[in-house]
Amino acid sequence: MRDYQIKGYYFLRYLHEYKFNGILADDMGLGKTVQTIALILSLKKKSRKFLIITLVLLCIIGPMK
């Protein structure tokens, strides 16, 4: 992961530890998916329970069909 992606991952971990909600929002292609997967894997590794909510725009799903 790149330096800014690691910072985003630590930001997500911070939010999770203190039971805050948050959103990663930046330009396309900066690795939000990688940061999110890293968080999920770290939580899974620690056997913690967590809830994942994923929002996908219909305009993105439409062309994939």
CORZISUL-V818228 format. One record per residue. N is the residue number from 1. RES is the residue in one letter. OMEGA is omega in radians with two decimals (none if undefined). NEAR is the number of other C-alpha atoms within 8 Angstrom. D_LAST is the distance of its C-alpha to the last C-alpha in Angstrom with 1 decimal. Layout:
[[N & RES & OMEGA & NEAR & D_LAST] [N & RES & OMEGA & NEAR & D_LAST]]
//
This chain:
[[1 & M & 3.09 & 5 & 30.9] [2 & R & -3.08 & 5 & 32.3] [3 & D & -3.11 & 6 & 35.1] [4 & Y & 3.08 & 6 & 33.1] [5 & Q & 3.09 & 13 & 30.4] [6 & I & 3.09 & 10 & 33.3] [7 & K & 3.09 & 8 & 34.7] [8 & G & 3.09 & 11 & 31.4] [9 & Y & 3.11 & 12 & 31.3] [10 & Y & 3.07 & 8 & 34.9] [11 & F & 3.11 & 8 & 34.1] [12 & L & 3.11 & 11 & 31.5] [13 & R & 3.11 & 9 & 34.2] [14 & Y & 3.12 & 8 & 36.8] [15 & L & -3.12 & 11 & 34.7] [16 & H & -3.11 & 9 & 34.1] [17 & E & -3.10 & 7 & 37.8] [18 & Y & 3.07 & 6 & 39.0] [19 & K & 3.03 & 6 & 36.5] [20 & F & 3.01 & 7 & 35.1] [21 & N & 3.13 & 6 & 31.6] [22 & G & -3.12 & 6 & 30.1] [23 & I & 2.96 & 4 & 27.1] [24 & L & 3.14 & 6 & 26.5] [25 & A & 3.08 & 5 & 25.8] [26 & D & 3.14 & 5 & 26.3] [27 & D & 3.11 & 5 & 25.0] [28 & M & 3.03 & 5 & 21.7] [29 & G & -3.13 & 5 & 22.3] [30 & L & 2.97 & 7 & 25.4] [31 & G & 3.11 & 8 & 24.2] [32 & K & 3.14 & 11 & 23.5] [33 & T & 3.13 & 6 & 21.2] [34 & V & 3.14 & 9 & 24.2] [35 & Q & -3.14 & 12 & 26.6] [36 & T & 3.10 & 10 & 24.8] [37 & I & 3.10 & 8 & 24.4] [38 & A & 3.11 & 9 & 28.1] [39 & L & -3.13 & 11 & 29.0] [40 & I & 3.14 & 8 & 27.2] [41 & L & 3.13 & 8 & 28.9] [42 & S & 3.11 & 8 & 32.2] [43 & L & 3.12 & 11 & 32.1] [44 & K & 3.14 & 9 & 31.1] [45 & K & 3.13 & 7 & 33.9] [46 & K & 3.14 & 6 & 36.3] [47 & S & 3.10 & 6 & 35.2] [48 & R & 3.05 & 7 & 34.7] [49 & K & 3.12 & 6 & 32.7] [50 & F & 3.14 & 5 & 30.1] [51 & L & 3.10 & 4 & 27.2] [52 & I & 3.06 & 4 & 23.9] [53 & I & -3.12 & 4 & 21.9] [54 & T & 3.08 & 4 & 18.7] [55 & L & 3.11 & 4 & 17.4] [56 & V & 3.13 & 6 & 14.0] [57 & L & 3.14 & 6 & 13.5] [58 & L & -3.14 & 6 & 11.0] [59 & C & 3.08 & 6 & 11.0] [60 & I & -3.11 & 8 & 9.7] [61 & I & -3.09 & 9 & 6.9] [62 & G & -3.13 & 7 & 5.8] [63 & P & -3.11 & 6 & 5.5] [64 & M & -3.10 & 5 & 3.8] [65 & K & none & 4 & 0.0]]
//
